[in-house]
Amino acid sequence: MTMTTTARLLNFGPGPAMLPAEVWEEASENLLSFGDSGIGIAELSHRSPEYGAVHADVEDRLRRLLGMGDDWAVLFLTGGASSQAFMVPMNLGTRGDYVVTGVWAKKALAEGKLLGDAHVAASSAETIFDHIPTDCDWRDDADFAHITSNNTIYGTQYHTFPETPSPLVVDASSDILSRPLDMSRFGLIYAGAQKNLGPSGVTVVFIRKALLERTPDTLPTMLRYTTHHEKNSLYNTPPTFPIYMVGLVAKWVENQGGLAAMAEHNAAKAKLIYDAMDASDLYIPHAATTDRSHMNVSWKLADDSLQQAFLDGAKAEGMVGLKGHRSIGGIRASIYNAMPAEGCKRLAEFMADFAARA
């Protein structure tokens, strides 16, 4: 069989998203045989000592990066953020406060309403989710307060987190490991892997151990956080290969200088695109300036008839995945951790050139 090499494109898609080349290179070395085991990493038994060492290493790296103490549990689950939308109220209590800042926040609210008393503490729906609300109606007797830290469709992001009377629960699927977090501010953080953590297939949950005491014994076994904590996320066969990949990504982040370095890098990348957007009347930003995301940049063209030409031109330059979400249209550049600064520079230069020719 003849192997051919295809040039890698710059993938600005919202997820599954691009991963660092170094991660893929290391993973490829272990696909057929993990170390000298003679068994590929995706084939190793989750009960084997080889995989056990991988599993422990991934947790340790995440703990170090986020500065988590022994009062936190790390769970590797499946079902994506969509499953966490119902597992949170099932485990923590069904009286939840929600800030609705986009599609995924709306979906979490909908699951909360199915299960109990889900209260809208604030919403930016009336302005098509173009900002992060700051005036929130938090209830003193809520079981938890839920926010989505970054909104992939609308391009808004929490740059400071709210003070809440109940434990703060955060869907951080699209900006986890992109910046340092003061873990003392949170009760639970969950994240689907397919944007910043690794490939699709695993969802990581960080939960304060004290909150595990709330899990009812009457829940089905697999829906209890306690089941997974007590069995070290090995009650059933976990998504071993995606978990291994999360570990490689965490190691890569460490090698880049950690979360503070990633935050600086991501802010600089985003600025390249925002500056190009603000320099031309052709580009109409969606998000309010103060709440602009460092992960997803959303905008429209003043002349909609030029959109396809923009997308085609970008593709010809090796940049794909830029079509905006169907709910708002336009253009969207997802620039997660693995997107290199050179990729953002190329997009910014293309935007300037396209605007000059339009």
TAZI-V534332 format. One record per run of one state. SS is the DSSP state (H for helix, E for strand, L for the rest). FROM is the first residue (numbers start at 1). LEN is the number of residues. If there is no record, write none. Layout:
SS;FROM;LEN  SS;FROM;LEN
This chain:
L;1;9  E;10;2  L;12;9  H;21;9  L;30;19  H;49;18  L;67;5  E;72;6  L;78;2  H;80;13  L;93;2  E;95;6  L;101;2  H;103;13  L;116;1  E;117;7  L;124;1  H;125;3  L;128;16  E;144;5  L;149;1  E;150;2  L;152;4  E;156;2  L;158;10  E;168;4  L;172;11  H;183;3  L;186;2  E;188;5  L;193;10  E;203;6  H;209;4  L;213;8  H;221;3  L;224;1  H;225;6  L;231;9  H;240;16  L;256;3  H;259;20  L;279;4  E;283;3  L;286;3  H;289;3  E;292;1  L;293;3  E;296;6  L;302;2  H;304;13  L;317;2  E;319;2  L;321;2  E;323;1  L;324;7  E;331;4  L;335;6  H;341;17  L;358;1
